[in-house]
Amino acid sequence: MIDQAIVLAAGFGKRLQPLTHTIPKPLVPIGNTTCLDQTIQRLHRHGVKKIIVNTHHLATHIHDHLRSYPDIHHSFEPKVLETGGGIANVLSFFGDQPFFSINGDVWWWEREMSVLQRLENSWDADLMDILLLLVPKTNTIGYNKTGDYHKDLNHRLQKSISLEPAPYVYSGIQVLSSAVFKKSNVWPEQTVFSMTQIFAEAENRQRLYGIEHDDLWADIGSPEGLEMTRAMVIGNEVLP
């Protein structure tokens, strides 16, 4: 069982400014909850016992919010380390066991089998360095880019080149372990870096894999995407 996770909540939410001048994007209200709360509740439901949240922008807002979850740790970054650096900074928290990594600003719907269970069932450390949850572009809300990845019949991934359209979008949800950082040419020499660099290295080793999300996923990073997502959930019970 994968029973540990990091939630990435350090970003500035620049596309949602001026809203995110005063509210960190993971705490922007959606229906009767937030992305951060939905993610934490789903992690708890799956049985994840060790959770750490990295913070930077408006960090005290998130730290105050996390008092409702006394079992959760936080890692404050005085200088934002980006997604890869933020995870690498807390690798000692996870030891050598796999963990979920979830962007703190993602919103998704799911069916009877949860996303976390599907990822756990598919994770194979002998084959994989990283396992991404991918969303078919037809299942996205508020997304207007060209896509991120192609996938072969064995579920290995290939990054889309330049502006070439790709059928799948990276959801911001993944499984990985400290081993992928130990294989990297980026870390520990660099402390500020994006996970896209780690993805590219795993792809070159043919150890970057993905499974398809079987429900809807929303990009709330833009005002339009946020409002479209809110319109789908306001007035209905939001299931964590």
Sequence and secondary structure as in RCSB ss.txt:
>XXXX:A:sequence
MIDQAIVLAAGFGKRLQPLTHTIPKPLVPIGNTTCLDQTIQRLHRHGVKKIIVNTHHLATHIHDHLRSYPDIHHS
FEPKVLETGGGIANVLSFFGDQPFFSINGDVWWWEREMSVLQRLENSWDADLMDILLLLVPKTNTIGYNKTGDYH
KDLNHRLQKSISLEPAPYVYSGIQVLSSAVFKKSNVWPEQTVFSMTQIFAEAENRQRLYGIEHDDLWADIGSPEG
LEMTRAMVIGNEVLP
>XXXX:A:secstr
   EEEEEE    GGGTTGGGTS GGGS BTTB HHHHHHHHHHHHT  EEEEEE TTHHHHHHHGGG TT EEE
E SS  HHHHHHHTTHHHHTTS EEEEETT EE   SS HHHHHHHH  TTT SEEEEEEEGGGEES  S  SEE
E TT BEEE  TT   SEEEEEEEEE HHHHHT SSTTT SS  HHHHHHHHHHTT EEEEE SS EE  SSHHH
HHHHHHHHTTS    
